[in-house]
Amino acid sequence: MSGEAPSGFHFLYRTDQGRIGRARWIAAAAPLVIGLAAGTAILPAALPYANRTLDERVFYDPLAFAANAYIVVYAFALLLITISWVNLAAKRFRDRGRPAPLGFAGLLPLAMLAAGAVDWLQPRVADIMPRWSVWGCEAALALIALWTLAELLDVVPGTPRR
């Protein structure tokens, strides 16, 4: 663990090394989940202003600029939250004795990003991508989320800690 405090920012979010218990994982994951939820809750309000053509608005529209700036900041924050989640979950999976913690830890963020991408893309290419493909991705996301949370919250019996 190289002498780092188990509650420090670098240990929790910037490296996948080490182990953490359930209570510490919950406390460290809460800010990530709250930040993601807050950022995502604002996104639907920004999207209508970002999807404007020049014939609908003047050349420089402050609302369109603000909406697009928010989307860029949101995308950057989403990547940072994803990396932090993977590192945090890897520690928890390792504590539970699961093999290949980075593979398991990255499964939920990957499913979330894929479901979000399919949900965004489908209306734009509806003639070649049926709506049921979105439902399938969202169902897979729900299953992966339930399994991941059950694992990380000790609902599923794990292998003994080494």
CORQUICOR-V331932 format. One record per backbone hydrogen bond with DSSP energy under -0.5 kcal/mol. CO is the residue of the C=O (numbers start at 1). NH is the residue of the N-H. If there is no record, write none. Layout:
((CO & NH) (CO & NH))
This chain:
((1 & 4) (5 & 8) (8 & 12) (9 & 13) (9 & 14) (10 & 14) (10 & 15) (21 & 25) (22 & 26) (23 & 27) (24 & 28) (25 & 29) (26 & 30) (27 & 31) (28 & 32) (29 & 33) (30 & 34) (31 & 35) (32 & 36) (33 & 37) (34 & 38) (35 & 39) (36 & 40) (37 & 41) (38 & 42) (39 & 43) (40 & 44) (42 & 45) (42 & 46) (43 & 46) (43 & 47) (44 & 48) (46 & 49) (46 & 50) (47 & 51) (50 & 52) (53 & 56) (53 & 57) (59 & 61) (60 & 62) (61 & 65) (62 & 66) (63 & 67) (64 & 68) (65 & 69) (66 & 70) (67 & 71) (68 & 72) (69 & 73) (70 & 74) (71 & 75) (72 & 76) (73 & 77) (74 & 78) (75 & 79) (76 & 80) (77 & 81) (78 & 82) (79 & 83) (80 & 84) (81 & 85) (82 & 86) (83 & 87) (84 & 88) (85 & 89) (86 & 90) (87 & 91) (88 & 92) (89 & 93) (90 & 94) (91 & 20) (91 & 95) (92 & 96) (93 & 98) (94 & 97) (96 & 159) (100 & 103) (100 & 104) (101 & 105) (102 & 106) (104 & 107) (104 & 108) (105 & 109) (106 & 110) (107 & 111) (108 & 112) (109 & 113) (110 & 114) (111 & 115) (112 & 116) (113 & 117) (114 & 118) (115 & 119) (116 & 120) (117 & 121) (118 & 122) (119 & 123) (121 & 124) (121 & 125) (122 & 125) (123 & 126) (125 & 128) (125 & 129) (128 & 130) (130 & 133) (130 & 134) (131 & 134) (131 & 135) (132 & 136) (133 & 137) (134 & 138) (135 & 139) (136 & 140) (137 & 141) (138 & 142) (139 & 143) (140 & 144) (141 & 145) (142 & 146) (143 & 147) (144 & 148) (145 & 149) (146 & 150) (147 & 151) (148 & 152) (149 & 153) (150 & 155) (150 & 156) (151 & 154))
